[in-house]
């Protein structure tokens, strides 16, 4: 099914994939190999610019980006790059969370024995 095929792309979960398929008006029972070129292009356009297709801001995985202030949906390599930049920024300004990442310790308050 196309919805689950989209989830194999890093940065796209089940709910976002479902919403993209509905906005692109693609039959959810189709398999990924059965899609036409038009449908593929429509899905790509929605993933690249979700706000143009009335996907709400709270649905996106990059809300209020630090640099641009925009609401974005990062996928694949862009997601990794954004995460790395965030960690580097935290380390640079000596944030507690950044230091914990630097020391390879638990960051979110778990017990470390």
N, C-alpha and C positions, 0 to 999 in steps of 0.2 A: 504494500500500500504506500502511496505517495507521502502521506503524512509521516510515517515512520522512517521513510527513506530520507526525508529532510532533516530528521533529528540526528542523522549521522554527521551532519555538518556541525562543526564546533561552534557553539554560540546560539544554536537554534534548539529549543526544547520542544516538548510535545504540544504544549498549549500554543506557542508561537507558530509552530508548523501548521497546526490545525487552523489558526486564524488566517495565515497566509494562503492556505488552500481555499478557504471560503472566500477571501477577498479576490482571489484570482479566478474564482468560479470554476475550479477544477473538481472533477468527480473524485471523492475521497476513496472510492473503491478501485480506482485505477492503480496500476503498478507504475513504478518510476520509468521503466523502459517503454511504456505505452504512451507517454506524453508526446504531444506534438511540439514543434519548435515554437509556435506561438505561445503555448501554455508555459513552456520553460522560460521564455523571455518575460512573460508576465510575472512569473514567480520571482525571477531575478530582480525585476524592477521593484516589486513590493519589498523584497528583503533589503535592497539598497536604499530605498526611500520610504520607510513605513509611515512617516507622518503625512505624506501626500495621499495615502490611501486610508486616512482616518483611523489609523491604529493609535490608540491612546498612549500618552507619554509613559504612564505607569507600567505599560506592558514591555517596555524596551529594557535592554540589559545595561545601558550606559546612560544613566540619568544625570542631567546637569553636569556635563563634562567639565573638568577643572580648567582646561585651556580655552575651550570655545564657548562653554555655557549652554551647549545644545544637548538635545536628547537624541541619542543615537542607538542603533542596533549593530554591535560589532560582531563579526563572524570570522572564523578561521584565523588567519595570521594576524589580522587587526586586533583580535581579542587578546592574543598572546602579547603583542606589542604594547597594548594599552595597560595590561596587567604588569608587565615589566617596568614600564614608565612610572606607574603608580608606586611600585615597590622602591624604585630608585629615588623617587621624590621623597618618600617616607624616610629612607636611609639618609638622604642628603640633609634633611632638616632635623635629623636626630629624633624623630618621633618614636615613642615607646614601641609602637607596632613595628616600625621599620627596624629598630634595633633587635627585636625578637626574631624577625625574619633573618637578619644578618647573622645572629648567633645560632640559627637553626633550632630555636625553641618553639614551644607551642605559643600561638599568638592570641587565641580567643578565650583565654582564661581557664583552660583545662588544667588539671592537676598534673604535676610532673614528678611526683613521688618524693 
